[in-house]
Each structure stands twice: as structure tokens, then as C-alpha cells.
Amino acid sequence: MSETSSDIGNLSYEQAREELVSVVGRLEAGGASLEDSLALWERGEALAKRCEEWLEGARKRLAAARDQPL
């Protein structure tokens, strides 16, 4: 994989989601060694966490916007 886990923090929601879909596809396809599968799983977990961080941030922004008077 070209990016390290530390690079995940720099990904946009769309980038992280796209890569997560790719990782899941590779895992579902099978054929990878156990070591590669574990690395893919760990990367996928980190990508899923990044997506959740983006979504939580969006939820907070929406909640703050609803609480502000017009």
C-alpha cells in the first residue's frame, strides 16, 4: 500500500471512503496472504475510523448551525 496509516489523517471523507471500498473489495476477493490480509484489515479499520471522524464533525457542524438564530 502506498500510504502509511499516518497519511490517513490527511484524507478527505471521499478519499478515505473510496480507499475503504477498495480495501474491502480486495479482502472479499481473497487470495492475499495472511500477513497481507491483516495489513489490509488494519488499514480498513483506520480508514473506517477516519470516515467516522468526518461524519461526526459534520454532525456537530449541523447541530451548531441548527442552534444558531437566523
Secondary structure, DSSP 8 states (H G I E B T S, - for coil): --S-GGGGGG--HHHHHHHHHHHHHHHHH----HHHHHHHHHHHHHHHHHHHHHHHHHHHHHHHHHHS--
